[in-house]
């Protein structure tokens, strides 16, 4: 049986364990997304632009124009790819902070993944103009990302539970 959280260091340990779980979940989502783009492209979200490069561009625009050319393209591409992992790790960290004892990888994971999907696909992605709202998408374009995010959640919670059982 897992220990109860008794200190701030336990809270930090749970949050970091969730963070690592979120990293594992994001890797699983990336793999699923790559497979779906290749073998079931009708189930991919209709993104106008990729979120990572979009966010890097938004940050880039905040800098003085004279500094734009000083940022290497490779650094921007690395930052853009890293942002999706940071996003997934954030949801994993929140899970670890709120569920120190963990839970069912299947149930908690599906819930975590659905919440992560909803925040992006019902919230900030359409608000930023990165994609149309879900009610303007085809059913497969909505179902595919929900399935990917459910997989993310299951992998994230499963990794969190595995880490917690060994710490």
Secondary structure as GFF3:
##gff-version 3
##sequence-region A 1 167
A	DSSP	alpha_helix	8	39	.	.	.	ID=ss1
A	DSSP	three_ten_helix	41	43	.	.	.	ID=ss2
A	DSSP	alpha_helix	51	62	.	.	.	ID=ss3
A	DSSP	three_ten_helix	65	70	.	.	.	ID=ss4
A	DSSP	alpha_helix	73	98	.	.	.	ID=ss5
A	DSSP	alpha_helix	105	117	.	.	.	ID=ss6
A	DSSP	pi_helix	118	124	.	.	.	ID=ss7
A	DSSP	alpha_helix	125	127	.	.	.	ID=ss8
A	DSSP	three_ten_helix	134	136	.	.	.	ID=ss9
A	DSSP	alpha_helix	139	166	.	.	.	ID=ss10
###
